[in-house]
Amino acid sequence: MKKHIPFVAYRKVYNWTIKYVVLLFICALFGLCSVYIYFFYSQSTIGENIMDEPIPLTKQDQKVIFNGKKFVHLDLKGAPPKVTYYEYLFPLLAKNGVAGVVIEYEDTFPFKGILHNVSALNAYTRKEIDMINNLADKNRLEIVPLVQTFGHLEFVLKLEEFRELREVPAFPQVLCPSNTKSLHIVSEMLTQIIEAHPYTATIHIGADETHYLGRCKECITRMKFQNITGEGLYLKHIENVRDFLRRKFPLLKILMWDDMLRNFSEEETVNGFDKLGITPVVWQYETDVFNALGPSLWGQYSRQFKKVWIASAFKGAAGVDQYIVDVSHYNQNHRSWMDVVENYKFLLKFEAIILTGWQRYDHFSILCELLPVAIPSLLMNLKILDGDGENRFGPTKEVAQILNCQQPYALMGPSFGSPQCAYPGSDILENVYRLHQLEEDYRELRKSSSIKGWMSSYNIHHNFSSPGHIYNIAPHLSHLGQEIKEIENDMSKALLEVYDDSTKNEWIFTFIQPLKKEINELLRVKDELLKRKVWPRRPFKYEVPQKT
Ligand SMILES: [Zn+2]
């Protein structure tokens, strides 16, 4: 029998169903509204975000090529290659897609008149400068002189006659922008160098790492009366240099390093710098360019400039005393730059890149990697800019072919053996590899028990050691002594193929003599210790330092 359900019960079930459906409908409507509002706001703020927020660097699937011009920096600070070396170098650069060279003469330019003493004793002659011009012209390479006009003027300010122009009297690095003679000296340098390069269309005025702004009395007074900051002093000096160039050489394009601008407030840069008509060269030599420059730089620069040049490094930026090129570092620097360019090219025009090759960290520091040692690194970096960046060993084989090298992978570093190349200057590369190997062997020997326990400074000082242990290391030590003599001879000959006597002497003094001295000292002690047949009783009378 069918059970009777009262009407009231039907009505209760019906009411609950209606409520449930209405609740579901409200929830769905709320969800749809939320999704719509999220998409609406995210779309409408894309234009703002792209200027302020870092764009995540993405791995590009397609072949990435640098489309701007490529320039190679020749840093000649006190170590100018013989002019004949450019007969090899310039065609090599031209064949590998280089548009020009940025030449930083520093003290190797033949200055005259009031600047006569600025030239090093091994500076080029005017005749040699003409030869460089002709070789560049023949190979269709533009020469861009780089003339420091503010900071890094050590080569000028170190001299007695220019001492009064220092911002800080004790530090001959930065020019005082308030001294009336400062602009005169800078103008004279620019004039002499530009006039020596009649085909030049671009000048780089340096102005990087200009520390100690507003320290001297004149600058402090000027800041107070003109109501400006150190940054204001900096911009005013750059403006004066620009005005001079515009008056005397109106057709020249002007470049300058960007690092001082990075810390300026946007208002200062926009109001002061952007109107100068100078193109900034954004430099960064680390392996992670994006993070090293900071996430906000590109948004800031895209608001201030229509175009920039950038600067990478193929040598001279991975250690002040490096004589072997860390090829991986420089390859990675270029890959990283390519990522940055690829991700920001829609915001800013990257007009050109300068592959810098620093010869010293500043005028006073020692030599770092020499140019012939870095030719493989330079070519590999150029290949990366041409789109061969993804394959770690990709460019190596092609570069080995260009440079006539038997062992391509050895171009990555000495741990892969000897590259056995046959390009002008490759003997220098071969000998720095030999020296590197010798240093490794010497370091290993120093770690041996025989040296640590029986040839310590105590043993040497008292001529007190066990002959058995000395015999053990004697052959290895003698081999090192012979090898360093041979390297010194071979390296001297190789260096003289490319450089003059003074650069050769400096390099040998810096990188070979200290090691040779240490090895020779151990050899002398070894001979002394082996000669000894009897030893005195301890304690030695001068063993305990006397109280004073
Ligand atoms: Zn000053």
Residues whose N, C-alpha, C, O or C-beta is under 5 A from the ligand:
A	BS01	ZN	E167 C176 P177 S178 C216 E218 C219
